[in-house]
Amino acid sequence: MYVTDILVRFNGLGWLSFRANGWNIFDVVVATGSLLTTISVRVGASGYLIDQLQKLFLVSVAFKLVQRMNNLNKLFKTAVYVTSLLFLRFVLFCS
């Protein structure tokens, strides 16, 4: 799924725009590492190093949310404002 996301962004942005954003390079490293370590574990290759690398890459996937965190904050703030306005309207017009 992450590899598909990267391929879509790469095709949409082109190489120069894609590599200009550091988050895109981070996504490539994390998605590739996650894919390779997951495949190696599924095939049966196990060991301390592979297990630790898989944990590192899978936890790094969570950092993908950081790049979108500002948008999430805006969404929640907007929802709070809309709820507050609806409550104010209810208080003013229903009392």
Secondary structure, DSSP 4 states (H G I P E B T S, - for coil): -HHHHHHHHHHHH-HHHHHHSHHHHHHHHHHHHHHHHHHHHHHT---HHHHHHHHHHHHHGGGGGGGGHHHHHHHHHHHHHHHHHHHHHHHHHH-
